[in-house]
Amino acid sequence: MKIPNKFILGGQEITVTHVNQIDGDLMGDCCIWDSTIKIADNYKGRPQSDGSKVNTFYHELTHLILDTMGEFELSTNEKFVSTFSSF
């Protein structure tokens, strides 16, 4: 799957960027207020595989969907987000 550079979610344009690494050794990060998803090319000093980047994209997308819905508590439940995003 090709990860999009931009897409619309709830009427908001979301920009997806690939960065070398994310502080805190994260695989990805998102912010509904900034309309962004960041995907790390490297995780803990090692390259992240294409499949892992796709999984990271869906994980961050799930956070944004929940945030758009106002489900902030559910969005902070990493177990739920990880499981749901794998479907």
N, C-alpha and C positions, 0 to 999 in steps of 0.2 A: 504494500500500500504506500502510495506517495502521501506524505504529510503535507497538508495545504499550507501556504504562506499566510493566507487570510481566509476567513469565513465569517458568516453572520450567525450570531446566537442571540435570540430574543431581541432582534432589531439592532444589535450592537455589532460593529465590525471588530473581530478579534484578530490580532496580528500574532503569528507564530514565528519565533526566531530561534536559531540554533546558536548556542554560545559554547565557548571552550569548556567552561566549568562553572558550576553554581556554588556560591559560598555555602558552607554547611554540608558539603558533599551530597547535594541533592541531585536526583536524576532529572528533575523538572521542577518548574515553579509556574504559578499563574496568579493573576490579579484581575478580578472583575472590574475594579475601579480604573485600572490602567488599560484594560482591554488587551491583555497580553498572556501568551503562553511562552515560556522559555524551555528549551530542551537542551540538556547538556550533551555535548559530543563526547565528553570524558567524565567518568564517574570513579571517584577514588583513585585517580591517576591512570585509569585504564580506559581505552576506547569503549564507548557504549555501542553495541551492535545495532544494526538497522531494526531488527525485531524488537529490541529493548526500547528503542526510540519510539516506535509505533505504540508499544504498550504504555510508555510514558505519556505520549500524546493523549491517548484515551483516558488515562488516569487524571491528567490535568483538565481535560474536557469535562469529565464527570464533576470535578470540583466546581468548574465554572457553571455548569448546568444547575447544580444544587445552590450555588450562590445567587444565580439569576432568579431561582425560585424562592429565595429568602430562607432557604434551609441551611443556615450557617452552622448550626450545631451538628447536623448530619454531615456537612461538608468537612468538618474537622475530625470526623470518625474515619481514620485512615483504613481500618479494617473493612468498613463498609465500602469506601471509595475504591479500594484495591479490588475487592471481590466484584463489585458491580461493574467496574470498568473492564474487567476481563471477559464480560459477556458481550 
